[in-house]
């Protein structure tokens, strides 16, 4: 049965929401600065921080690019001595 599930099951959606962004630790995994709640020096910067799949009528790749750009800006701002 496990082999059948692994061979035949797939998602029809881009993975989103598995590390949901939220100010509240009870509602999400990362804070607005994309830092994992309760874990020092760890950020999640990918589509998993989006709480829902964007309804934009096109592939959500642009949304993923935006998250990546914002994440890069946040890291650079946190380490001004390096940039």
N, C-alpha and C positions, 0 to 999 in steps of 0.2 A: 504494500500500500504506500509506504513512504516513497519508493521509487516512482510509482505512478504519479503521486502528487508533485514530486520534484521535476519529473519529465514533462508534465502536461499543464501545470498551473503557471500563470503569468499575470502580470498586472497590465492594465490598459491605460494606466495613468502614470504621469511622472511622479516619482516619490516626493511627497510633501508632507510636512506636519509631524514627522517622527521626532524632531527636536524643536518643537513649537516655541516661538518667541512670545514671551509674556513678562510683564513686570512682576507678576505674582508667581512664586515658586510652585504653588499648588496648581497653576494653570499651564505652566510651560517649563521648558528645559533651559532656555537661554534668556538673558535680560536684553533690554534694548541695545546694549553695546555688544551683543552676540557672545557674551561670556556665559559659560555654563554655571548655573546657580550652585554655589557651595563648592566649586572646584577652582583653585587658583591657577592662573595662567593657561586656561583652556577656553578656546572659542570654537563655535561651530559656524562655518561660513559656507553654506550651500543651500539648496532648495528645501532641505528638511526643516529650516527655521520658519518657513512660510506656513501659517496655521491652516490655510486652505489652498487648494489648487487655484491659481489665478484664472478668472473667467475673462480672458482678453480676446478670445476668438482666434488666437494664433498660438503657436508653440510658446511655452512659458520660458524659453531660453533667455529672452530679454530680461525677465524678472530675475533669473539666476545671475545674469551678468551684473544687474543692479546690486544684488546682495553681495556679490564678490567685490565690486567697487567700493561699496559702503564699508565692508569688512576691512579692506585694505586701508581706507581712510582712517578707520578707528584704530588700527594697529599703528599706523604712522603717527597719529596724534598721541598715542600712549607712549611712544618711544621717540620723542622729538630729538633726543640726543644722537640718534642713529640716522636721522633723515634730514 
